[in-house]
């Protein structure tokens, strides 16, 4: 396996894992934030999707 193949496989695995986590978010709890200064779950998901 070449370095390129290795990194491509890692990227595919990470993108699949990220998609699974975002799909598992509970839609009625997207406004959850652990602390008032933190982003909400919805804001974090949007941030991740925008940079994927």
PDB file of N, CA, C and O in Angstrom, chain B, residues numbered from 101:
ATOM      1  N   UNK B 101       0.855  -1.179   0.000  1.00  0.00           N
ATOM      2  CA  UNK B 101       0.000   0.000   0.000  1.00  0.00           C
ATOM      3  C   UNK B 101       0.899   1.240   0.000  1.00  0.00           C
ATOM      4  O   UNK B 101       1.819   1.355   0.810  1.00  0.00           O
ATOM      5  N   UNK B 102       0.622   2.141  -0.899  1.00  0.00           N
ATOM      6  CA  UNK B 102       1.398   3.370  -0.970  1.00  0.00           C
ATOM      7  C   UNK B 102       0.889   4.358   0.080  1.00  0.00           C
ATOM      8  O   UNK B 102      -0.191   4.188   0.646  1.00  0.00           O
ATOM      9  N   UNK B 103       1.684   5.378   0.321  1.00  0.00           N
ATOM     10  CA  UNK B 103       1.250   6.427   1.254  1.00  0.00           C
ATOM     11  C   UNK B 103      -0.055   7.062   0.784  1.00  0.00           C
ATOM     12  O   UNK B 103      -0.948   7.335   1.586  1.00  0.00           O
ATOM     13  N   UNK B 104      -0.155   7.290  -0.516  1.00  0.00           N
ATOM     14  CA  UNK B 104      -1.363   7.894  -1.070  1.00  0.00           C
ATOM     15  C   UNK B 104      -2.581   7.013  -0.792  1.00  0.00           C
ATOM     16  O   UNK B 104      -3.628   7.515  -0.383  1.00  0.00           O
ATOM     17  N   UNK B 105      -2.451   5.717  -1.008  1.00  0.00           N
ATOM     18  CA  UNK B 105      -3.552   4.789  -0.746  1.00  0.00           C
ATOM     19  C   UNK B 105      -3.916   4.769   0.734  1.00  0.00           C
ATOM     20  O   UNK B 105      -5.094   4.726   1.091  1.00  0.00           O
ATOM     21  N   UNK B 106      -2.903   4.799   1.590  1.00  0.00           N
ATOM     22  CA  UNK B 106      -3.135   4.802   3.028  1.00  0.00           C
ATOM     23  C   UNK B 106      -3.926   6.038   3.457  1.00  0.00           C
ATOM     24  O   UNK B 106      -4.928   5.924   4.162  1.00  0.00           O
ATOM     25  N   UNK B 107      -3.477   7.209   3.033  1.00  0.00           N
ATOM     26  CA  UNK B 107      -4.154   8.441   3.426  1.00  0.00           C
ATOM     27  C   UNK B 107      -5.550   8.550   2.809  1.00  0.00           C
ATOM     28  O   UNK B 107      -6.460   9.107   3.423  1.00  0.00           O
ATOM     29  N   UNK B 108      -5.715   8.024   1.608  1.00  0.00           N
ATOM     30  CA  UNK B 108      -7.042   8.005   0.989  1.00  0.00           C
ATOM     31  C   UNK B 108      -7.986   7.122   1.805  1.00  0.00           C
ATOM     32  O   UNK B 108      -9.136   7.494   2.041  1.00  0.00           O
ATOM     33  N   UNK B 109      -7.507   5.957   2.235  1.00  0.00           N
ATOM     34  CA  UNK B 109      -8.329   5.057   3.046  1.00  0.00           C
ATOM     35  C   UNK B 109      -8.675   5.707   4.382  1.00  0.00           C
ATOM     36  O   UNK B 109      -9.805   5.585   4.855  1.00  0.00           O
ATOM     37  N   UNK B 110      -7.713   6.394   4.993  1.00  0.00           N
ATOM     38  CA  UNK B 110      -7.974   7.092   6.256  1.00  0.00           C
ATOM     39  C   UNK B 110      -9.029   8.174   6.065  1.00  0.00           C
ATOM     40  O   UNK B 110      -9.935   8.307   6.888  1.00  0.00           O
ATOM     41  N   UNK B 111      -8.925   8.935   5.008  1.00  0.00           N
ATOM     42  CA  UNK B 111      -9.881  10.005   4.738  1.00  0.00           C
ATOM     43  C   UNK B 111     -11.281   9.436   4.538  1.00  0.00           C
ATOM     44  O   UNK B 111     -12.250   9.968   5.080  1.00  0.00           O
ATOM     45  N   UNK B 112     -11.390   8.371   3.772  1.00  0.00           N
ATOM     46  CA  UNK B 112     -12.692   7.750   3.529  1.00  0.00           C
ATOM     47  C   UNK B 112     -13.283   7.252   4.849  1.00  0.00           C
ATOM     48  O   UNK B 112     -14.471   7.446   5.106  1.00  0.00           O
ATOM     49  N   UNK B 113     -12.469   6.616   5.680  1.00  0.00           N
ATOM     50  CA  UNK B 113     -12.954   6.113   6.967  1.00  0.00           C
ATOM     51  C   UNK B 113     -13.403   7.248   7.876  1.00  0.00           C
ATOM     52  O   UNK B 113     -14.443   7.144   8.525  1.00  0.00           O
ATOM     53  N   UNK B 114     -12.637   8.325   7.930  1.00  0.00           N
ATOM     54  CA  UNK B 114     -12.988   9.456   8.785  1.00  0.00           C
ATOM     55  C   UNK B 114     -14.257  10.156   8.302  1.00  0.00           C
ATOM     56  O   UNK B 114     -15.085  10.573   9.111  1.00  0.00           O
ATOM     57  N   UNK B 115     -14.407  10.283   6.987  1.00  0.00           N
ATOM     58  CA  UNK B 115     -15.609  10.922   6.458  1.00  0.00           C
ATOM     59  C   UNK B 115     -16.846  10.074   6.746  1.00  0.00           C
ATOM     60  O   UNK B 115     -17.912  10.608   7.052  1.00  0.00           O
ATOM     61  N   UNK B 116     -16.702   8.757   6.648  1.00  0.00           N
ATOM     62  CA  UNK B 116     -17.822   7.867   6.957  1.00  0.00           C
ATOM     63  C   UNK B 116     -18.174   7.953   8.438  1.00  0.00           C
ATOM     64  O   UNK B 116     -19.352   8.015   8.790  1.00  0.00           O
ATOM     65  N   UNK B 117     -17.176   7.956   9.302  1.00  0.00           N
ATOM     66  CA  UNK B 117     -17.427   8.054  10.741  1.00  0.00           C
ATOM     67  C   UNK B 117     -18.087   9.383  11.089  1.00  0.00           C
ATOM     68  O   UNK B 117     -19.008   9.429  11.904  1.00  0.00           O
ATOM     69  N   UNK B 118     -17.620  10.458  10.474  1.00  0.00           N
ATOM     70  CA  UNK B 118     -18.203  11.781  10.719  1.00  0.00           C
ATOM     71  C   UNK B 118     -19.651  11.827  10.259  1.00  0.00           C
ATOM     72  O   UNK B 118     -20.507  12.371  10.956  1.00  0.00           O
ATOM     73  N   UNK B 119     -19.930  11.268   9.102  1.00  0.00           N
ATOM     74  CA  UNK B 119     -21.306  11.236   8.589  1.00  0.00           C
ATOM     75  C   UNK B 119     -22.207  10.435   9.524  1.00  0.00           C
ATOM     76  O   UNK B 119     -23.358  10.811   9.748  1.00  0.00           O
ATOM     77  N   UNK B 120     -21.695   9.338  10.069  1.00  0.00           N
ATOM     78  CA  UNK B 120     -22.484   8.531  10.995  1.00  0.00           C
ATOM     79  C   UNK B 120     -22.792   9.284  12.285  1.00  0.00           C
ATOM     80  O   UNK B 120     -23.899   9.189  12.813  1.00  0.00           O
ATOM     81  N   UNK B 121     -21.824  10.023  12.786  1.00  0.00           N
ATOM     82  CA  UNK B 121     -22.043  10.797  14.010  1.00  0.00           C
ATOM     83  C   UNK B 121     -23.072  11.889  13.771  1.00  0.00           C
ATOM     84  O   UNK B 121     -23.966  12.089  14.593  1.00  0.00           O
ATOM     85  N   UNK B 122     -22.956  12.589  12.668  1.00  0.00           N
ATOM     86  CA  UNK B 122     -23.914  13.665  12.371  1.00  0.00           C
ATOM     87  C   UNK B 122     -25.304  13.089  12.135  1.00  0.00           C
ATOM     88  O   UNK B 122     -26.295  13.681  12.560  1.00  0.00           O
ATOM     89  N   UNK B 123     -25.391  11.952  11.470  1.00  0.00           N
ATOM     90  CA  UNK B 123     -26.693  11.318  11.246  1.00  0.00           C
ATOM     91  C   UNK B 123     -27.328  10.856  12.556  1.00  0.00           C
ATOM     92  O   UNK B 123     -28.552  10.771  12.654  1.00  0.00           O
ATOM     93  N   UNK B 124     -26.514  10.560  13.553  1.00  0.00           N
ATOM     94  CA  UNK B 124     -27.027  10.069  14.831  1.00  0.00           C
ATOM     95  C   UNK B 124     -27.481  11.190  15.765  1.00  0.00           C
ATOM     96  O   UNK B 124     -28.041  10.916  16.827  1.00  0.00           O
ATOM     97  N   UNK B 125     -27.248  12.439  15.387  1.00  0.00           N
ATOM     98  CA  UNK B 125     -27.672  13.542  16.248  1.00  0.00           C
ATOM     99  C   UNK B 125     -29.191  13.543  16.379  1.00  0.00           C
ATOM    100  O   UNK B 125     -29.916  13.373  15.399  1.00  0.00           O
ATOM    101  N   UNK B 126     -29.646  13.735  17.592  1.00  0.00           N
ATOM    102  CA  UNK B 126     -31.081  13.775  17.874  1.00  0.00           C
ATOM    103  C   UNK B 126     -31.613  15.142  17.454  1.00  0.00           C
ATOM    104  O   UNK B 126     -31.194  16.164  17.998  1.00  0.00           O
ATOM    105  N   UNK B 127     -32.525  15.166  16.500  1.00  0.00           N
ATOM    106  CA  UNK B 127     -32.976  16.431  15.913  1.00  0.00           C
ATOM    107  C   UNK B 127     -33.686  17.349  16.908  1.00  0.00           C
ATOM    108  O   UNK B 127     -33.719  18.563  16.705  1.00  0.00           O
ATOM    109  N   UNK B 128     -34.249  16.793  17.971  1.00  0.00           N
ATOM    110  CA  UNK B 128     -34.920  17.661  18.934  1.00  0.00           C
ATOM    111  C   UNK B 128     -33.985  18.175  20.025  1.00  0.00           C
ATOM    112  O   UNK B 128     -34.418  18.865  20.947  1.00  0.00           O
ATOM    113  N   UNK B 129     -32.704  17.834  19.914  1.00  0.00           N
ATOM    114  CA  UNK B 129     -31.735  18.305  20.910  1.00  0.00           C
ATOM    115  C   UNK B 129     -30.574  19.064  20.263  1.00  0.00           C
ATOM    116  O   UNK B 129     -29.503  19.187  20.857  1.00  0.00           O
ATOM    117  N   UNK B 130     -30.786  19.570  19.049  1.00  0.00           N
ATOM    118  CA  UNK B 130     -29.713  20.271  18.349  1.00  0.00           C
ATOM    119  C   UNK B 130     -29.370  21.605  18.991  1.00  0.00           C
ATOM    120  O   UNK B 130     -28.319  22.173  18.695  1.00  0.00           O
ATOM    121  N   UNK B 131     -30.226  22.117  19.859  1.00  0.00           N
ATOM    122  CA  UNK B 131     -29.930  23.383  20.529  1.00  0.00           C
ATOM    123  C   UNK B 131     -29.120  23.180  21.805  1.00  0.00           C
ATOM    124  O   UNK B 131     -28.806  24.151  22.492  1.00  0.00           O
ATOM    125  N   UNK B 132     -28.770  21.917  22.138  1.00  0.00           N
ATOM    126  CA  UNK B 132     -28.000  21.628  23.345  1.00  0.00           C
ATOM    127  C   UNK B 132     -26.627  22.285  23.283  1.00  0.00           C
ATOM    128  O   UNK B 132     -25.938  22.218  22.265  1.00  0.00           O
ATOM    129  N   UNK B 133     -26.248  22.907  24.364  1.00  0.00           N
ATOM    130  CA  UNK B 133     -24.886  23.414  24.535  1.00  0.00           C
ATOM    131  C   UNK B 133     -24.505  23.183  25.992  1.00  0.00           C
ATOM    132  O   UNK B 133     -25.261  23.549  26.891  1.00  0.00           O
ATOM    133  N   UNK B 134     -23.340  22.578  26.239  1.00  0.00           N
ATOM    134  CA  UNK B 134     -22.956  22.225  27.604  1.00  0.00           C
ATOM    135  C   UNK B 134     -22.684  23.438  28.498  1.00  0.00           C
ATOM    136  O   UNK B 134     -22.714  23.327  29.724  1.00  0.00           O
ATOM    137  N   UNK B 135     -22.425  24.563  27.899  1.00  0.00           N
ATOM    138  CA  UNK B 135     -22.139  25.790  28.638  1.00  0.00           C
ATOM    139  C   UNK B 135     -22.601  26.950  27.763  1.00  0.00           C
ATOM    140  O   UNK B 135     -22.508  26.867  26.539  1.00  0.00           O
ATOM    141  N   UNK B 136     -23.092  28.020  28.360  1.00  0.00           N
ATOM    142  CA  UNK B 136     -23.605  29.141  27.550  1.00  0.00           C
ATOM    143  C   UNK B 136     -22.616  29.703  26.528  1.00  0.00           C
ATOM    144  O   UNK B 136     -23.033  30.237  25.500  1.00  0.00           O
ATOM    145  N   UNK B 137     -21.324  29.592  26.795  1.00  0.00           N
ATOM    146  CA  UNK B 137     -20.354  30.131  25.839  1.00  0.00           C
ATOM    147  C   UNK B 137     -20.000  29.148  24.722  1.00  0.00           C
ATOM    148  O   UNK B 137     -19.338  29.526  23.756  1.00  0.00           O
ATOM    149  N   UNK B 138     -20.433  27.890  24.844  1.00  0.00           N
ATOM    150  CA  UNK B 138     -20.148  26.886  23.828  1.00  0.00           C
ATOM    151  C   UNK B 138     -21.121  26.972  22.668  1.00  0.00           C
ATOM    152  O   UNK B 138     -22.225  27.501  22.802  1.00  0.00           O
ATOM    153  N   UNK B 139     -20.698  26.445  21.526  1.00  0.00           N
ATOM    154  CA  UNK B 139     -21.598  26.344  20.377  1.00  0.00           C
ATOM    155  C   UNK B 139     -22.634  25.263  20.637  1.00  0.00           C
ATOM    156  O   UNK B 139     -22.403  24.330  21.406  1.00  0.00           O
ATOM    157  N   UNK B 140     -23.771  25.404  19.987  1.00  0.00           N
ATOM    158  CA  UNK B 140     -24.799  24.369  20.098  1.00  0.00           C
ATOM    159  C   UNK B 140     -24.389  23.169  19.236  1.00  0.00           C
ATOM    160  O   UNK B 140     -23.495  23.265  18.395  1.00  0.00           O
ATOM    161  N   UNK B 141     -25.058  22.049  19.464  1.00  0.00           N
ATOM    162  CA  UNK B 141     -24.784  20.854  18.662  1.00  0.00           C
ATOM    163  C   UNK B 141     -25.018  21.142  17.175  1.00  0.00           C
ATOM    164  O   UNK B 141     -24.279  20.654  16.319  1.00  0.00           O
ATOM    165  N   UNK B 142     -26.037  21.927  16.879  1.00  0.00           N
ATOM    166  CA  UNK B 142     -26.340  22.293  15.493  1.00  0.00           C
ATOM    167  C   UNK B 142     -25.207  23.123  14.887  1.00  0.00           C
ATOM    168  O   UNK B 142     -24.801  22.887  13.749  1.00  0.00           O
ATOM    169  N   UNK B 143     -24.709  24.079  15.637  1.00  0.00           N
ATOM    170  CA  UNK B 143     -23.619  24.932  15.144  1.00  0.00           C
ATOM    171  C   UNK B 143     -22.348  24.117  14.906  1.00  0.00           C
ATOM    172  O   UNK B 143     -21.633  24.348  13.931  1.00  0.00           O
ATOM    173  N   UNK B 144     -22.069  23.172  15.791  1.00  0.00           N
ATOM    174  CA  UNK B 144     -20.879  22.329  15.622  1.00  0.00           C
ATOM    175  C   UNK B 144     -21.031  21.445  14.390  1.00  0.00           C
ATOM    176  O   UNK B 144     -20.091  21.302  13.608  1.00  0.00           O
ATOM    177  N   UNK B 145     -22.214  20.848  14.213  1.00  0.00           N
ATOM    178  CA  UNK B 145     -22.446  19.997  13.044  1.00  0.00           C
ATOM    179  C   UNK B 145     -22.296  20.798  11.751  1.00  0.00           C
ATOM    180  O   UNK B 145     -21.680  20.320  10.798  1.00  0.00           O
ATOM    181  N   UNK B 146     -22.854  22.014  11.708  1.00  0.00           N
ATOM    182  CA  UNK B 146     -22.715  22.858  10.524  1.00  0.00           C
ATOM    183  C   UNK B 146     -21.253  23.180  10.246  1.00  0.00           C
ATOM    184  O   UNK B 146     -20.822  23.181   9.093  1.00  0.00           O
ATOM    185  N   UNK B 147     -20.495  23.451  11.294  1.00  0.00           N
ATOM    186  CA  UNK B 147     -19.069  23.760  11.158  1.00  0.00           C
ATOM    187  C   UNK B 147     -18.318  22.573  10.563  1.00  0.00           C
ATOM    188  O   UNK B 147     -17.501  22.742   9.658  1.00  0.00           O
ATOM    189  N   UNK B 148     -18.594  21.376  11.069  1.00  0.00           N
ATOM    190  CA  UNK B 148     -17.918  20.181  10.593  1.00  0.00           C
ATOM    191  C   UNK B 148     -18.276  19.913   9.132  1.00  0.00           C
ATOM    192  O   UNK B 148     -17.400  19.611   8.321  1.00  0.00           O
ATOM    193  N   UNK B 149     -19.552  20.024   8.801  1.00  0.00           N
ATOM    194  CA  UNK B 149     -19.991  19.758   7.428  1.00  0.00           C
ATOM    195  C   UNK B 149     -19.366  20.758   6.455  1.00  0.00           C
ATOM    196  O   UNK B 149     -18.985  20.394   5.342  1.00  0.00           O
ATOM    197  N   UNK B 150     -19.263  22.003   6.873  1.00  0.00           N
ATOM    198  CA  UNK B 150     -18.695  23.025   5.995  1.00  0.00           C
ATOM    199  C   UNK B 150     -17.220  22.784   5.694  1.00  0.00           C
ATOM    200  O   UNK B 150     -16.715  23.238   4.668  1.00  0.00           O
ATOM    201  N   UNK B 151     -16.528  22.077   6.577  1.00  0.00           N
ATOM    202  CA  UNK B 151     -15.106  21.853   6.396  1.00  0.00           C
ATOM    203  C   UNK B 151     -14.771  20.441   5.942  1.00  0.00           C
ATOM    204  O   UNK B 151     -13.603  20.056   5.902  1.00  0.00           O
ATOM    205  N   UNK B 152     -15.791  19.673   5.601  1.00  0.00           N
ATOM    206  CA  UNK B 152     -15.555  18.289   5.169  1.00  0.00           C
ATOM    207  C   UNK B 152     -15.299  18.220   3.684  1.00  0.00           C
ATOM    208  O   UNK B 152     -15.080  17.136   3.145  1.00  0.00           O
TER     209      UNK B 152
END
